[in-house]
Structure formats: C-alpha cells, structure tokens
Amino acid sequence: MTRSRLILTVLLTLLAAPPMVSAQTPLEAGHTPRDPLAIYKEVGINSEQEAKIRQLSKEYEDASRVRDERVRNLMGDIFQLSLQPAPNEATVLAKQDEMNKVQAEKATERVKLLLNIRNLLTAEQKQHLVTIMEERTRIPNSSAQSAGQTQK
C-alpha cells in the first residue's frame, strides 16, 4: 500500500469513527439523558452552588465548542491534504500535532472544570462525593471470590 493510500485510509477511519461511536449512545437506545448535576445534587448542593456550577459548565461548553470546531477544521485540512497524490509529510504532521494540542487542551480544561466545581463544595459535600464515586466505580467480586473460594 502506498504511503498516500495509507494516510487516506487512516483519515477516512478517523472521520467515520466519531459518528459510529455516537450512534451507540444511551440516547439512541431509548434512555433518557442524565442530569449532569445529579451527583452534585445528591451531595446536597444549595441553589447558589448550583448556579455557580452551571456558570462554570456553560463557560467550559462555550470554549469546548470553539475547540471542537477547530478540530473539525483541522481534520478537513488533513483530509484535503490526503487527497493529494504526494501530500507534504511535514504539513500533514503539523496539522495532526495542532489537532492533538487542541484535544489535549480540551481534556485539561475538563479536569480544571471538575476541580473548580469540587472547590465550590463544603468539606462534607466533598467527602460525600468521594463516597458516591467510590461506590459507583467499585467492581463487584465474583460469587466464587466473595464466598472465599479459590479456583484451581
């Protein structure tokens, strides 16, 4: 396979993958969307905390939309480059590096959002949040392990 065909194949896969993945979301399966503030309401936030969390989330979403648009544009640029018989490798890689940077910024901003939200909580609410998170991520033991049996 030639280098340009390989690049084209990879790019087409990248462009097609997100719609395929999003088609498998719970909304498509008939589930109702979960309130993103549900876990914070569960720990007992008050209306002032809720308003601040909503504001932080809105700011994150607004910035995220800009980053998402930038990534889409970069993907389009890379795709257009891949249609050339011999795309300039440095140019393609520079576009990919820029796209990686934007995606990393988005991930970092999400972590900052979660930390900023946590900083709005009282000590008791933080502890309750941690407890809930631990309970929801706990992996249940198999029945054989929980009964103290070992497999040979």
DSSP file (Angstrom, degrees, kcal/mol; ACC not computed):
  #  RESIDUE AA STRUCTURE BP1 BP2  ACC     N-H-->O    O-->H-N    N-H-->O    O-->H-N    TCO  KAPPA ALPHA  PHI   PSI    X-CA   Y-CA   Z-CA
    1    1 A M              0   0    0      0, 0.0     2,-0.0     0, 0.0     0, 0.0   0.000 360.0 360.0 360.0 134.0    0.0    0.0    0.0
    2    2 A T     >  -     0   0    0      1,-0.1     4,-2.2     4,-0.0     5,-0.2  -0.313 360.0-112.9 -73.1 159.6    1.4    3.4   -0.9
    3    3 A R  H  > S+     0   0    0      1,-0.2     4,-2.4     2,-0.2     5,-0.2   0.900 116.4  51.0 -59.2 -43.5    2.0    6.0    1.7
    4    4 A S  H  > S+     0   0    0     81,-0.2     4,-2.4     1,-0.2    -1,-0.2   0.870 110.0  50.0 -66.6 -35.5   -0.7    8.3    0.4
    5    5 A R  H  > S+     0   0    0      2,-0.2     4,-2.7     1,-0.2    -1,-0.2   0.892 109.8  51.4 -68.0 -38.0   -3.3    5.5    0.4
    6    6 A L  H  X S+     0   0    0     -4,-2.2     4,-2.4     2,-0.2    -2,-0.2   0.932 111.0  47.2 -62.7 -45.8   -2.3    4.6    4.0
    7    7 A I  H  X S+     0   0    0     -4,-2.4     4,-2.6     1,-0.2    -2,-0.2   0.921 112.4  50.3 -61.0 -44.1   -2.8    8.2    5.1
    8    8 A L  H  X S+     0   0    0     -4,-2.4     4,-2.7     1,-0.2     5,-0.2   0.913 110.3  49.9 -61.5 -43.4   -6.1    8.4    3.2
    9    9 A T  H  X S+     0   0    0     -4,-2.7     4,-2.1     2,-0.2    -1,-0.2   0.923 112.0  47.5 -61.8 -45.3   -7.3    5.2    4.9
   10   10 A V  H  X S+     0   0    0     -4,-2.4     4,-2.3     1,-0.2    -2,-0.2   0.926 113.3  48.3 -62.7 -44.8   -6.4    6.4    8.3
   11   11 A L  H  X S+     0   0    0     -4,-2.6     4,-2.4     1,-0.2    -2,-0.2   0.904 110.3  50.3 -64.7 -41.8   -8.0    9.8    7.8
   12   12 A L  H  X S+     0   0    0     -4,-2.7     4,-2.0     1,-0.2    -1,-0.2   0.885 110.4  51.0 -63.9 -36.8  -11.2    8.2    6.5
   13   13 A T  H  X S+     0   0    0     -4,-2.1     4,-2.3    -5,-0.2    -2,-0.2   0.920 110.4  49.0 -64.2 -43.7  -11.3    6.0    9.5
   14   14 A L  H  < S+     0   0    0     -4,-2.3    -2,-0.2     1,-0.2    -1,-0.2   0.883 112.8  47.7 -63.1 -38.6  -10.9    9.0   11.8
   15   15 A L  H  < S+     0   0    0     -4,-2.4    -1,-0.2     1,-0.2    -2,-0.2   0.842 117.3  41.5 -72.0 -32.7  -13.6   10.9   10.0
   16   16 A A  H  X S+     0   0    0     -4,-2.0     4,-1.4    -5,-0.2    -2,-0.2   0.774 101.1  71.0 -85.8 -27.3  -16.1    7.9   10.1
   17   17 A A  H  X S+     0   0    0     -4,-2.3     4,-2.5     1,-0.2     5,-0.2   0.905  90.0  56.3 -62.2 -47.4  -15.4    6.7   13.7
   18   18 A P  H  > S+     0   0    0      0, 0.0     4,-2.7     0, 0.0     5,-0.2   0.907 108.2  47.2 -57.3 -44.1  -17.0    9.5   15.7
   19   19 A P  H  > S+     0   0    0      0, 0.0     4,-1.3     0, 0.0    -2,-0.2   0.887 112.6  50.8 -63.6 -34.8  -20.4    9.2   14.1
   20   20 A M  H  < S+     0   0    0     -4,-1.4     4,-0.3     2,-0.2    -3,-0.1   0.910 113.0  45.1 -67.4 -40.5  -20.3    5.4   14.6
   21   21 A V  H >< S+     0   0    0     -4,-2.5     3,-1.8     1,-0.2    -1,-0.2   0.925 111.4  51.6 -68.3 -44.5  -19.4    5.7   18.2
   22   22 A S  H >< S+     0   0    0     -4,-2.7     3,-1.4     1,-0.3     6,-0.2   0.758  98.7  66.7 -66.8 -22.1  -22.0    8.4   18.9
   23   23 A A  T 3< S+     0   0    0     -4,-1.3    -1,-0.3     1,-0.3    -2,-0.2   0.644  96.3  57.6 -70.6 -12.2  -24.7    6.2   17.3
   24   24 A Q  T <  S+     0   0    0     -3,-1.8    -1,-0.3    -4,-0.3    -2,-0.2   0.207  78.9 124.3-102.2  14.6  -24.2    3.8   20.2
   25   25 A T  S X> S-     0   0    0     -3,-1.4     3,-1.0     1,-0.1     4,-1.0  -0.321  76.8-108.0 -73.0 159.0  -25.0    6.3   23.0
   26   26 A P  T 34>S+     0   0    0      0, 0.0     5,-2.4     0, 0.0     3,-0.3   0.805 116.8  65.4 -56.7 -30.5  -27.8    5.6   25.5
   27   27 A L  T >45S+     0   0    0      1,-0.3     3,-1.3     3,-0.2    -4,-0.1   0.894 100.6  50.1 -60.5 -37.8  -30.0    8.2   23.9
   28   28 A E  T <45S+     0   0    0     -3,-1.0    -1,-0.3     1,-0.3    -4,-0.1   0.789 105.5  57.7 -69.3 -26.7  -30.1    6.1   20.8
   29   29 A A  T 3<5S-     0   0    0     -4,-1.0    -1,-0.3    -3,-0.3    -2,-0.2   0.351 126.6 -98.0 -87.1   7.3  -31.1    3.1   22.8
   30   30 A G  T < 5S+     0   0    0     -3,-1.3    -3,-0.2     1,-0.3     2,-0.2   0.568  78.3 137.9  91.6   9.1  -34.1    4.9   24.2
   31   31 A H      < -     0   0    0     -5,-2.4    -1,-0.3    -6,-0.1    -2,-0.0  -0.548  53.9-118.1 -85.1 153.2  -32.6    6.0   27.5
   32   32 A T        -     0   0    0     -2,-0.2     2,-0.1     1,-0.1    -1,-0.1  -0.670  36.0-101.0 -87.9 147.4  -33.2    9.5   28.9
   33   33 A P        -     0   0    0      0, 0.0     2,-0.3     0, 0.0    -1,-0.1  -0.387  36.5-121.9 -67.8 144.7  -30.3   11.7   29.4
   34   34 A R        -     0   0    0      1,-0.1    -3,-0.0    -2,-0.1     0, 0.0  -0.655  27.2-105.4 -87.9 142.6  -29.0   12.0   33.0
   35   35 A D    >   -     0   0    0     -2,-0.3     3,-2.1     1,-0.2     4,-0.3  -0.523  23.4-144.3 -65.2 120.3  -28.8   15.4   34.7
   36   36 A P  T 3  S+     0   0    0      0, 0.0     3,-0.2     0, 0.0     4,-0.2   0.717 100.9  51.2 -63.2 -18.1  -25.1   16.4   34.7
   37   37 A L  T 3> S+     0   0    0      1,-0.2     4,-2.7     2,-0.1     3,-0.4   0.421  80.1 101.9 -94.1   1.0  -25.7   18.0   38.1
   38   38 A A  H <> S+     0   0    0     -3,-2.1     4,-2.4     1,-0.3    -1,-0.2   0.889  80.2  48.6 -54.8 -45.6  -27.4   14.9   39.6
   39   39 A I  H  > S+     0   0    0     -4,-0.3     4,-1.1    -3,-0.2    -1,-0.3   0.864 113.2  48.1 -65.9 -34.0  -24.3   13.7   41.5
   40   40 A Y  H  4>S+     0   0    0     -3,-0.4     5,-1.6     2,-0.2     4,-0.4   0.862 111.1  50.0 -74.6 -35.1  -23.8   17.2   43.0
   41   41 A K  H ><5S+     0   0    0     -4,-2.7     3,-1.1     1,-0.2    -2,-0.2   0.878 106.3  57.9 -65.4 -36.5  -27.5   17.5   43.9
   42   42 A E  H 3<5S+     0   0    0     -4,-2.4    -1,-0.2    -5,-0.3    -2,-0.2   0.820 103.4  51.6 -63.7 -31.1  -27.1   14.1   45.6
   43   43 A V  T 3<5S-     0   0    0     -4,-1.1    -1,-0.3    -5,-0.1    -2,-0.2   0.536 125.5-102.6 -84.6  -5.1  -24.3   15.5   47.8
   44   44 A G  T < 5 +     0   0    0     -3,-1.1    -3,-0.2    -4,-0.4    -2,-0.1   0.822  50.6 179.3  96.8  33.6  -26.6   18.4   48.8
   45   45 A I      < -     0   0    0     -5,-1.6    -1,-0.1     1,-0.1     2,-0.1  -0.331  22.4-131.4 -65.0 151.4  -25.5   21.5   46.9
   46   46 A N     >  -     0   0    0      1,-0.1     4,-2.5     0, 0.0     5,-0.2  -0.398  30.1 -94.1 -94.4 178.2  -27.6   24.6   47.5
   47   47 A S  H  > S+     0   0    0      1,-0.2     4,-2.2     2,-0.2     5,-0.1   0.842 124.6  53.0 -65.5 -33.2  -29.0   26.9   44.9
   48   48 A E  H  > S+     0   0    0      2,-0.2     4,-2.1     1,-0.2    -1,-0.2   0.925 110.8  46.5 -67.2 -43.6  -26.0   29.2   45.0
   49   49 A Q  H  > S+     0   0    0      1,-0.2     4,-2.6     2,-0.2    -2,-0.2   0.911 111.6  52.4 -63.2 -41.4  -23.6   26.4   44.4
   50   50 A E  H  X S+     0   0    0     -4,-2.5     4,-2.7     1,-0.2    -2,-0.2   0.916 108.3  50.2 -61.3 -43.6  -25.8   25.1   41.6
   51   51 A A  H  X S+     0   0    0     -4,-2.2     4,-2.1     1,-0.2    -1,-0.2   0.908 111.9  47.8 -62.0 -41.9  -25.8   28.4   39.9
   52   52 A K  H  X S+     0   0    0     -4,-2.1     4,-2.6     2,-0.2    -2,-0.2   0.903 111.9  49.7 -66.4 -40.6  -22.0   28.7   40.1
   53   53 A I  H  X S+     0   0    0     -4,-2.6     4,-2.6     1,-0.2    -2,-0.2   0.916 110.5  50.4 -63.8 -42.7  -21.6   25.1   38.7
   54   54 A R  H  X S+     0   0    0     -4,-2.7     4,-2.3    -5,-0.2    -1,-0.2   0.901 110.9  49.3 -62.0 -40.4  -24.0   25.9   35.9
   55   55 A Q  H  X S+     0   0    0     -4,-2.1     4,-2.4     2,-0.2    -2,-0.2   0.929 112.0  47.4 -65.1 -45.6  -22.0   29.0   35.0
   56   56 A L  H  X S+     0   0    0     -4,-2.6     4,-2.2     1,-0.2    -2,-0.2   0.910 113.3  49.4 -61.2 -41.7  -18.7   27.2   35.1
   57   57 A S  H  X S+     0   0    0     -4,-2.6     4,-2.8     2,-0.2    -1,-0.2   0.889 109.5  51.2 -65.4 -39.7  -20.1   24.4   32.9
   58   58 A K  H  X S+     0   0    0     -4,-2.3     4,-2.6     2,-0.2    -2,-0.2   0.920 109.8  49.6 -64.1 -43.7  -21.5   26.9   30.4
   59   59 A E  H  X S+     0   0    0     -4,-2.4     4,-2.1     2,-0.2    -2,-0.2   0.906 112.5  48.4 -61.1 -41.6  -18.1   28.6   30.2
   60   60 A Y  H  X S+     0   0    0     -4,-2.2     4,-2.6     2,-0.2    -2,-0.2   0.941 112.0  48.5 -63.3 -47.6  -16.5   25.2   29.6
   61   61 A E  H  X S+     0   0    0     -4,-2.8     4,-2.3     2,-0.2    -2,-0.2   0.894 110.2  51.7 -62.0 -40.9  -19.1   24.2   26.9
   62   62 A D  H  X S+     0   0    0     -4,-2.6     4,-1.4     1,-0.2    -1,-0.2   0.939 114.2  42.6 -61.3 -46.9  -18.7   27.5   25.1
   63   63 A A  H  X S+     0   0    0     -4,-2.1     4,-2.0     1,-0.2    -2,-0.2   0.859 112.1  55.8 -66.5 -35.2  -14.9   27.2   25.0
   64   64 A S  H  X S+     0   0    0     -4,-2.6     4,-3.0     1,-0.2    -2,-0.2   0.879 102.3  55.2 -66.5 -38.5  -15.3   23.5   24.1
   65   65 A R  H  X S+     0   0    0     -4,-2.3     4,-2.2     2,-0.2    -1,-0.2   0.902 107.8  50.0 -61.0 -40.7  -17.5   24.3   21.0
   66   66 A V  H  X S+     0   0    0     -4,-1.4     4,-2.0     2,-0.2    -1,-0.2   0.924 112.6  46.7 -63.5 -44.3  -14.7   26.6   19.7
   67   67 A R  H  X S+     0   0    0     -4,-2.0     4,-2.5     2,-0.2    -2,-0.2   0.903 110.3  53.0 -65.1 -40.9  -12.1   23.8   20.2
   68   68 A D  H  X S+     0   0    0     -4,-3.0     4,-2.5     1,-0.2    -1,-0.2   0.902 108.9  49.7 -61.3 -40.8  -14.4   21.2   18.6
   69   69 A E  H  X S+     0   0    0     -4,-2.2     4,-2.4     2,-0.2    -1,-0.2   0.900 109.5  51.7 -64.2 -40.4  -14.8   23.5   15.5
   70   70 A R  H  X S+     0   0    0     -4,-2.0     4,-2.4     2,-0.2    -2,-0.2   0.911 109.9  48.9 -63.0 -42.3  -11.0   23.9   15.3
   71   71 A V  H  X S+     0   0    0     -4,-2.5     4,-2.8     2,-0.2    -2,-0.2   0.927 110.4  50.9 -63.5 -44.6  -10.5   20.1   15.4
   72   72 A R  H  X S+     0   0    0     -4,-2.5     4,-2.2     1,-0.2    -2,-0.2   0.913 110.8  49.3 -59.3 -42.2  -13.1   19.7   12.7
   73   73 A N  H  X S+     0   0    0     -4,-2.4     4,-2.4     2,-0.2    -1,-0.2   0.915 111.3  48.6 -63.4 -43.1  -11.4   22.3   10.5
   74   74 A L  H  X S+     0   0    0     -4,-2.4     4,-2.7     2,-0.2    -2,-0.2   0.897 109.6  52.3 -64.2 -39.9   -8.0   20.6   11.1
   75   75 A M  H  X S+     0   0    0     -4,-2.8     4,-2.6     1,-0.2    -1,-0.2   0.912 110.0  49.4 -61.4 -41.3   -9.5   17.2   10.2
   76   76 A G  H  X S+     0   0    0     -4,-2.2     4,-2.7     2,-0.2    -2,-0.2   0.905 110.0  50.8 -63.3 -41.3  -10.8   18.7    7.0
   77   77 A D  H  X S+     0   0    0     -4,-2.4     4,-2.4     2,-0.2    -2,-0.2   0.930 111.7  47.2 -61.0 -45.5   -7.4   20.2    6.2
   78   78 A I  H  X S+     0   0    0     -4,-2.7     4,-2.3     2,-0.2    -2,-0.2   0.907 111.2  51.6 -64.1 -41.1   -5.8   16.9    6.7
   79   79 A F  H  X S+     0   0    0     -4,-2.6     4,-0.9     2,-0.2    -1,-0.2   0.934 109.6  49.4 -61.5 -45.0   -8.4   15.2    4.6
   80   80 A Q  H >< S+     0   0    0     -4,-2.7     3,-0.8     1,-0.2     4,-0.3   0.904 110.8  50.4 -61.3 -40.4   -7.8   17.7    1.8
   81   81 A L  H >< S+     0   0    0     -4,-2.4     3,-1.6     1,-0.2    -1,-0.2   0.875 104.5  58.5 -63.0 -36.6   -4.1   17.1    2.1
   82   82 A S  H 3< S+     0   0    0     -4,-2.3    -1,-0.2     1,-0.3    -2,-0.2   0.706  95.0  65.1 -68.5 -18.0   -4.6   13.3    1.9
   83   83 A L  T << S+     0   0    0     -4,-0.9    -1,-0.3    -3,-0.8    -2,-0.2   0.581  82.8  95.6 -80.0  -9.1   -6.3   13.8   -1.5
   84   84 A Q  S <  S-     0   0    0     -3,-1.6    -3,-0.0    -4,-0.3     0, 0.0  -0.576  84.2-125.4 -78.7 145.1   -3.1   15.0   -3.0
   85   85 A P  S    S+     0   0    0      0, 0.0   -81,-0.2     0, 0.0    -1,-0.1   0.867 105.3  15.8 -58.9 -36.5   -1.0   12.3   -4.7
   86   86 A A  S    S-     0   0    0    -82,-0.1    -4,-0.1   -83,-0.1     3,-0.1  -0.650  85.0-160.9-138.6  79.2    2.0   13.1   -2.6
   87   87 A P        -     0   0    0      0, 0.0     2,-0.6     0, 0.0    -5,-0.1  -0.284  32.6-101.4 -63.6 146.3    1.0   15.1    0.5
   88   88 A N     >  -     0   0    0      1,-0.2     4,-2.4     2,-0.1     5,-0.2  -0.557  29.3-151.6 -69.4 116.2    3.7   17.1    2.2
   89   89 A E  H  > S+     0   0    0     -2,-0.6     4,-2.8     1,-0.2     5,-0.2   0.888  92.9  52.3 -59.7 -42.2    4.5   14.9    5.3
   90   90 A A  H  > S+     0   0    0      1,-0.2     4,-2.1     2,-0.2    -1,-0.2   0.890 110.8  48.3 -62.9 -39.2    5.6   17.9    7.4
   91   91 A T  H  > S+     0   0    0      2,-0.2     4,-2.2     1,-0.2    -2,-0.2   0.929 112.9  47.0 -67.5 -45.2    2.4   19.8    6.7
   92   92 A V  H  X S+     0   0    0     -4,-2.4     4,-2.4     1,-0.2    -2,-0.2   0.934 114.7  46.8 -61.9 -46.2    0.2   16.8    7.5
   93   93 A L  H  X S+     0   0    0     -4,-2.8     4,-2.7     1,-0.2    -1,-0.2   0.856 109.5  54.0 -66.8 -34.1    2.1   16.1   10.7
   94   94 A A  H  X S+     0   0    0     -4,-2.1     4,-2.2    -5,-0.2    -1,-0.2   0.914 109.8  47.8 -65.0 -41.7    2.0   19.7   11.7
   95   95 A K  H  X S+     0   0    0     -4,-2.2     4,-2.4     2,-0.2    -2,-0.2   0.914 112.7  49.2 -63.1 -42.6   -1.8   19.7   11.3
   96   96 A Q  H  X S+     0   0    0     -4,-2.4     4,-2.7     2,-0.2    -2,-0.2   0.912 110.1  50.8 -64.1 -42.3   -2.0   16.5   13.3
   97   97 A D  H  X S+     0   0    0     -4,-2.7     4,-2.2     1,-0.2    -1,-0.2   0.906 110.6  49.3 -60.3 -41.9    0.2   18.0   16.0
   98   98 A E  H  X S+     0   0    0     -4,-2.2     4,-2.2     2,-0.2    -1,-0.2   0.906 110.9  49.8 -64.7 -40.9   -2.1   21.0   16.2
   99   99 A M  H  X S+     0   0    0     -4,-2.4     4,-2.3     1,-0.2    -2,-0.2   0.914 110.3  50.5 -64.3 -42.1   -5.1   18.8   16.4
  100  100 A N  H  X S+     0   0    0     -4,-2.7     4,-2.4     1,-0.2    -1,-0.2   0.902 109.5  51.9 -60.4 -40.8   -3.6   16.8   19.2
  101  101 A K  H  X S+     0   0    0     -4,-2.2     4,-2.4     2,-0.2    -2,-0.2   0.917 109.5  48.3 -62.9 -44.6   -2.7   20.0   21.1
  102  102 A V  H  X S+     0   0    0     -4,-2.2     4,-2.0     1,-0.2    -1,-0.2   0.911 112.5  48.7 -64.1 -42.1   -6.3   21.3   20.8
  103  103 A Q  H  X S+     0   0    0     -4,-2.3     4,-2.0     2,-0.2    -1,-0.2   0.878 111.0  50.4 -66.4 -37.2   -7.7   18.0   22.1
  104  104 A A  H  X S+     0   0    0     -4,-2.4     4,-2.5     2,-0.2    -2,-0.2   0.895 108.7  52.4 -66.4 -39.6   -5.2   17.9   25.0
  105  105 A E  H  X S+     0   0    0     -4,-2.4     4,-2.6     1,-0.2    -2,-0.2   0.908 108.4  51.2 -61.0 -41.4   -6.3   21.5   25.9
  106  106 A K  H  X S+     0   0    0     -4,-2.0     4,-1.8     2,-0.2    -2,-0.2   0.915 110.4  48.3 -63.2 -43.2   -9.9   20.4   25.9
  107  107 A A  H  X S+     0   0    0     -4,-2.0     4,-1.9     2,-0.2    -1,-0.2   0.910 112.3  49.2 -63.5 -42.1   -9.1   17.4   28.2
  108  108 A T  H  X S+     0   0    0     -4,-2.5     4,-2.4     1,-0.2    -2,-0.2   0.906 109.3  51.9 -63.8 -41.9   -7.1   19.7   30.6
  109  109 A E  H  X S+     0   0    0     -4,-2.6     4,-2.3     1,-0.2    -1,-0.2   0.848 106.8  54.2 -64.8 -33.3   -9.9   22.2   30.7
  110  110 A R  H  X S+     0   0    0     -4,-1.8     4,-2.3     2,-0.2    -1,-0.2   0.920 108.9  48.0 -66.0 -42.7  -12.4   19.5   31.6
  111  111 A V  H  X S+     0   0    0     -4,-1.9     4,-2.4     1,-0.2    -2,-0.2   0.919 111.0  51.1 -62.9 -42.9  -10.2   18.5   34.5
  112  112 A K  H  X S+     0   0    0     -4,-2.4     4,-2.8     1,-0.2    -1,-0.2   0.904 108.4  52.7 -60.5 -40.9   -9.9   22.1   35.6
  113  113 A L  H  X S+     0   0    0     -4,-2.3     4,-2.5     1,-0.2    -2,-0.2   0.944 109.9  47.5 -59.1 -48.5  -13.7   22.4   35.4
  114  114 A L  H  X S+     0   0    0     -4,-2.3     4,-2.2     1,-0.2    -1,-0.2   0.883 113.4  47.8 -63.1 -38.4  -14.2   19.3   37.7
  115  115 A L  H  X S+     0   0    0     -4,-2.4     4,-2.0     2,-0.2    -1,-0.2   0.901 111.3  50.7 -67.9 -40.5  -11.6   20.7   40.2
  116  116 A N  H  X S+     0   0    0     -4,-2.8     4,-0.6     2,-0.2    -2,-0.2   0.890 110.8  49.3 -64.0 -39.1  -13.3   24.1   40.2
  117  117 A I  H >< S+     0   0    0     -4,-2.5     3,-1.4     1,-0.2     4,-0.5   0.934 109.5  51.4 -64.4 -45.0  -16.6   22.5   40.8
  118  118 A R  H >< S+     0   0    0     -4,-2.2     3,-1.5     1,-0.3    -2,-0.2   0.870 102.8  60.2 -61.3 -35.2  -15.2   20.5   43.7
  119  119 A N  H 3< S+     0   0    0     -4,-2.0    -1,-0.3     1,-0.3    -2,-0.2   0.687  97.6  60.6 -66.5 -17.1  -13.7   23.6   45.2
  120  120 A L  T << S+     0   0    0     -3,-1.4    -1,-0.3    -4,-0.6    -2,-0.2   0.646  91.3  89.9 -80.5 -15.5  -17.3   25.0   45.4
  121  121 A L  S <  S-     0   0    0     -3,-1.5     2,-0.1    -4,-0.5   -76,-0.0  -0.462  79.7-116.6 -84.8 152.7  -18.3   22.1   47.7
  122  122 A T     >  -     0   0    0     -2,-0.1     4,-2.6     1,-0.1     5,-0.2  -0.328  36.5-101.2 -74.3 167.7  -18.1   22.1   51.5
  123  123 A A  H  > S+     0   0    0      1,-0.2     4,-2.1     2,-0.2     5,-0.2   0.898 125.2  49.1 -58.5 -41.3  -15.8   19.6   53.2
  124  124 A E  H  > S+     0   0    0      2,-0.2     4,-2.4     1,-0.2    -1,-0.2   0.905 111.0  49.2 -66.4 -41.5  -18.8   17.3   54.0
  125  125 A Q  H  > S+     0   0    0      2,-0.2     4,-2.6     1,-0.2    -2,-0.2   0.895 109.6  52.5 -65.0 -39.7  -20.1   17.5   50.4
  126  126 A K  H  X S+     0   0    0     -4,-2.6     4,-2.4     2,-0.2    -2,-0.2   0.931 110.8  46.9 -60.5 -45.5  -16.6   16.7   49.0
  127  127 A Q  H  X S+     0   0    0     -4,-2.1     4,-2.4     1,-0.2    -2,-0.2   0.912 112.0  49.9 -64.6 -41.8  -16.4   13.6   51.3
  128  128 A H  H  X S+     0   0    0     -4,-2.4     4,-2.5     2,-0.2    -1,-0.2   0.903 110.1  52.0 -62.1 -40.8  -20.0   12.5   50.3
  129  129 A L  H  X S+     0   0    0     -4,-2.6     4,-2.8     2,-0.2    -2,-0.2   0.927 109.4  48.8 -60.6 -46.4  -19.0   13.0   46.6
  130  130 A V  H  X S+     0   0    0     -4,-2.4     4,-2.6     1,-0.2    -1,-0.2   0.914 110.7  51.3 -60.9 -42.9  -15.9   10.8   47.0
  131  131 A T  H  X S+     0   0    0     -4,-2.4     4,-2.4     2,-0.2    -2,-0.2   0.928 111.3  47.1 -60.5 -46.2  -18.0    8.1   48.8
  132  132 A I  H  X S+     0   0    0     -4,-2.5     4,-2.3     1,-0.2    -2,-0.2   0.925 112.2  50.0 -61.4 -45.4  -20.6    8.1   45.9
  133  133 A M  H  X S+     0   0    0     -4,-2.8     4,-1.4     1,-0.2    -2,-0.2   0.904 110.9  49.4 -61.9 -41.4  -17.8    7.9   43.3
  134  134 A E  H  X S+     0   0    0     -4,-2.6     4,-0.9     1,-0.2    -1,-0.2   0.915 111.5  49.1 -63.7 -42.4  -16.2    5.0   45.1
  135  135 A E  H  < S+     0   0    0     -4,-2.4     3,-0.3     1,-0.2    -2,-0.2   0.884 112.2  48.1 -64.4 -38.6  -19.5    3.2   45.4
  136  136 A R  H  < S+     0   0    0     -4,-2.3    -1,-0.2     1,-0.2    -2,-0.2   0.711 116.4  42.3 -77.7 -20.2  -20.2    3.7   41.7
  137  137 A T  H  < S+     0   0    0     -4,-1.4    -1,-0.2    -3,-0.2    -2,-0.2   0.466  83.2 119.1-104.9  -2.2  -16.8    2.6   40.5
  138  138 A R     <  -     0   0    0     -4,-0.9    -3,-0.0    -3,-0.3    -4,-0.0  -0.443  60.4-137.4 -65.6 131.7  -16.4   -0.4   42.8
  139  139 A I        -     0   0    0     -2,-0.2    -1,-0.1     1,-0.0     2,-0.1  -0.823  20.8-127.1 -93.0 119.5  -16.1   -3.6   40.8
  140  140 A P        -     0   0    0      0, 0.0     2,-0.1     0, 0.0     3,-0.1  -0.377  22.6-117.6 -67.6 143.3  -18.2   -6.4   42.4
  141  141 A N        -     0   0    0      1,-0.1     2,-0.0    -2,-0.1     0, 0.0  -0.419  33.4-101.2 -73.6 153.5  -16.3   -9.6   43.2
  142  142 A S     >  -     0   0    0      1,-0.1     4,-2.7    -2,-0.1     5,-0.2  -0.361  35.0-108.5 -68.8 159.1  -17.5  -12.8   41.5
  143  143 A S  H  > S+     0   0    0      1,-0.2     4,-1.3     2,-0.2     6,-0.2   0.853 119.6  53.4 -60.6 -34.7  -19.6  -15.0   43.6
  144  144 A A  H  4>S+     0   0    0      2,-0.2     5,-2.2     1,-0.2    -1,-0.2   0.904 111.9  44.2 -67.2 -40.5  -16.8  -17.6   44.0
  145  145 A Q  H >45S+     0   0    0      1,-0.2     3,-1.4     3,-0.2    -2,-0.2   0.905 112.3  51.2 -71.0 -40.4  -14.4  -14.9   45.2
  146  146 A S  H 3<5S+     0   0    0     -4,-2.7    -1,-0.2     1,-0.3    -2,-0.2   0.758 106.5  55.6 -70.3 -21.8  -16.9  -13.4   47.6
  147  147 A A  T 3<5S-     0   0    0     -4,-1.3    -1,-0.3    -5,-0.2    -2,-0.2   0.445 119.2-112.0 -86.3  -0.5  -17.6  -16.8   49.1
  148  148 A G  T < 5S+     0   0    0     -3,-1.4     2,-0.2     1,-0.3    -3,-0.2   0.591  71.2 140.3  83.5   9.9  -13.9  -17.2   49.8
  149  149 A Q      < -     0   0    0     -5,-2.2     2,-0.4    -6,-0.2    -1,-0.3  -0.587  39.0-149.8 -87.4 149.4  -13.5  -20.0   47.2
  150  150 A T        -     0   0    0     -2,-0.2     2,-0.4    -3,-0.1    -5,-0.0  -0.891  11.1-129.2-115.4 149.8  -10.4  -20.2   45.1
  151  151 A Q              0   0    0     -2,-0.4     0, 0.0     1,-0.1     0, 0.0  -0.778 360.0 360.0 -98.0 143.4  -10.2  -21.6   41.6
  152  152 A K              0   0    0     -2,-0.4    -1,-0.1     0, 0.0    -2,-0.0   0.370 360.0 360.0-112.2 360.0   -7.6  -24.2   40.7
